[in-house]
Amino acid sequence: STLCVENGFTLKKPIKLFKFKAIYNSLCYNENVKYIKGVSGIMKRIAVLTSGGDAPGMNAAVRAVVLKAISEGIEVFGINRGYAGMVEGDIFKLDAKRVENILSRGGTFLQSARYPEFAQLEGQLKGIEQLKKYGIEGVVVIGGDGSYHGAMRLTEHGFPAVGLPGTIDNDIVGTDYTIGFDTAVATATEALDKIQDTAFSHGRTFVVEVMGRNAGDIALWAGIASGADQIIVPEEEYDINEVVRKVKEGYESGEKSHHIIVLAEGVMGAEEFAAKMKEAGDTSDLRATNLGHVIRGGSPTARDRVLASRMGARAVELLRDGIGGVAVGIRNEELVESPILGTAEEGALFSLTTEGGIKVNNPHKAGLELYRLNSALNNLNLN
């Protein structure tokens, strides 16, 4: 494209992923950008940002990045509002004092914003211009899938970036758990416990919607933890007539004095689901509740704080060693790194399609063994 040529970029150039084999990228690449891999101490200044939806534990990850970097003799800068702040130059120096009281705080003190323009070369070049202005050589990106794509682009342009999985949805490939998921489950469980109280008091049926985007992890974990009667998730088909039948049979048999249905937002909204139940013949005293953004906030659990701290420190180690274009995850309680872009055989999280798009390798699916467990605990027919 003209934009590529004007900036010394070419198309379809092989791009080396530092630690992993070379791949081909359909976007622009500046062949003049070089980076030395594996030379200890070469990186003297890094930045950290949070992008996409906020999640409890993001602050703990930022804190770990800052403190670990300082211990390695590396300066750290914070970037406000994710890639949008990078492009605008909203960048400032971080030190130990700036992060001393953020470990227990929810949300992200760096704030966050969605900035789809960073997917385009023009947006990337504007961000890189700001990184050069501040002498920043590497970036830690805390966020979800879209944030990872931005990290990959930075790496391709000669600015090694490491991704950390920060989202309550637990829907990022390459990790068993994401930063913020444990806290979101705990918050949702506490709210569901309260709803159980009022449902029992009035003999009511509640449909309770929880966040999770297209994944049912929060619904499954919080549903089991709160003793939900039914859990509806995107990963498992359901029959609205069966849902209504189970509610009716519970009341008529005398085995149930109230009924709780936990609904993942990826299926539909609580009000819509409740309306469908009524259309299918439900006669119970039915209420619909959406927990909404409440489960995004709050002080992170100890597990999220520890997970975020481990991941943040590991990201600094990777940048210190000149490794970028990777994402840190946790599998079987051990930290792992995966290339963000490559092939499924290489263990990469994403691959390029023949049309130049990006596809997810081995997309995340919530563990349906939990769905089966909840059905068994409630004596529901699994067919």
Summary of the structure (lengths in Angstrom):
residues: 383
radius of gyration: 23.1
end to end distance: 55.8
largest distance: 75.1
contacts: 1393
relative contact order: 0.16
helix: 39%
strand: 21%
